[in-house]
Amino acid sequence: KRGISSILGTVIVLAITIALGVLLYAYAHGMFSSLSQNVDANAQASLIVNPSTGQAYLQYSISNQGDIKFNITQILIEGPGVSYSISTSITLIPGNSYTNVTALPSTLAIQAGSYYTVIFEGYTSTGKPVQIAENVLASNTG
């Protein structure tokens, strides 16, 4: 008749089960939280052509509305007779945005009234690729 009572034994087994459940939850939550990071990148672009000089400009804005940092390393412009790449280094932490105007070489011959695809490429801080594509109608200044 020596030993612990059945009630006390049940309480101890229940406490151990709850403690193991909490430890398993904490482990799984820490392990899977990095998998649930969200990349929410937005970009707006416009191509502006000066009709008197033929000089074209790329005006763009990129924003990070997700919860993970990402870098933009390249901007591509594709369209009728145009294939151009701009190397860049833009780092956006969550909640930040970046705006810029870049003069394009006059040899590209961007035509107002034509559609072009502007692609922003990069990667997240965990190494996953990021790509944002915009279809842009080139327009004249003024």
N, C-alpha and C positions, 0 to 999 in steps of 0.2 A: 504493500500500500504506500510505498515511498514514491515520490515523483511530484510532478506539478499537476494541478487540476486540469481538467479538460477545457475549462473556460479560459484559463491563463494560457494554455497551449494554443488555443484558437486565436487569441489576441496576438500572441507572438508571431504566429504564421501569417496572420493578416497584416501586421506591421511590416514584416519582411517583404511580403508581396507588394505592398504599397510603395515601400522604399525602392524596390527593384523597378517597379513601373515608372516612378519618377526619374530614376537614373536612366532608364531606357528612353524615356521621352526627351530628356535633356540631351542625350547623345544624338538621337535622331534629329532633333530640332537643329542642333549645331551642325550636323553633317549635311542636312538638306537645305539649310538656309542659303548657302552659297549657290545652290542650283536654281533657286527661285529669284535670283536677281533679274531685274527687268530693264531691258534696253528700250527706251522710248525716245527716239531721236526724230526731230522734225527739221525740215529744211525748206527754205523758200529761196528761189533764185529768179533772176531776170537778166536778160541780155539786152543791152542798150547800144544802139549803133548811132554814131554821129554821121548824118547823111552827107555833110560837106567834106569830111575827111575820111570816112569809111572806118574810123577807129571804133572798135567794139569794147565794151566793158561788161564784166560779169559782176553783178551785185548779188550777194547772198547773205543769208542769215541761217545759222544752225543753232538749235536749242536742244538741251538734254533735259527731258522731263521724266526720265527713268530714275533708278536708284543705283546705278553703277557708272563709274567714270569710263569715258571712251575717248579715243584719239582718231582724228581724221588725218590721213596721210596723203591722200591723193584726190584731186577733183578732175573728172573726165568730162569733156564736152564732145558729144557725137551728134552729127547731123548731116545734111546734104553737102557732101564734099568736105566735111570737117571732122577731124579726129585729133583732139588735142588733150594733153595731160598736164596738170599743174601739180607739182609736188608741194606739199605743205605740212605743217606740224601744228595742228589745232587740238588742244586738250580741253575737254569739257567735263567738269564735275557735275553731279546732279544739281539741277536747278539753274545752271548757268547757260548763257547763250553767247554767240560770237557773230559779229556782222562785219563784212568787209566789201570793198569794191576793188576789183583787179582789172587792170588794163590788159587786153588781149593783143597779141601781135596782129598787125594789119594784114599780114600774109594769110590769115585764116579766112578772110572774106566772109564774115558773118553777114547774112542778108536779112534785113528787116522784113517781117512777114513770113519767115520760115520757122518751122519748129525744130528745136534742138533738145537733146536729152542731156541733162547735167547730172552726173553721178558722183556722190560723195562716198569715198571708201576709206575704211579704217578698221580699227579693232578695239575691243573692250580691254579693261585692265586685266581680265582673265584670259585674254588671247583669242576670244571669239570674234569672228568678222562682223563688221557693221557696214551696211550699204544702204544709202538713201538715194533714190532716183526721182528726178523732177523733169517733166516735159515743159519746155519753156518756149513761148512765142517771142522771137526777137522783135524789138520795136525801135523806132527812131526816137532820138532825143527831142524834147520840146514839142 
